[in-house]
């Protein structure tokens, strides 16, 4: 549908991994905005890993907490 979500790993207050929802930081859920944000980050970090999941139901399949 031309939209998506963007998540990045972080450590929670208890030291466990959580996922931060970076969608608004990227400029919103429009796929073009997310792609542009990822492209900017890739130009700054040559070891950046990006995993794209296309799920009709919008599931992220992340098992850790999402903030």
HELIX and SHEET records of a PDB file:
HELIX    1   1 UNK A   31  UNK A   44  1                                  14    
SHEET    1   A 3 UNK A   7  UNK A  11  0                                        
SHEET    2   A 3 UNK A  17  UNK A  21 -1                                        
SHEET    3   A 3 UNK A  65  UNK A  66  1                                        
END                                                                             
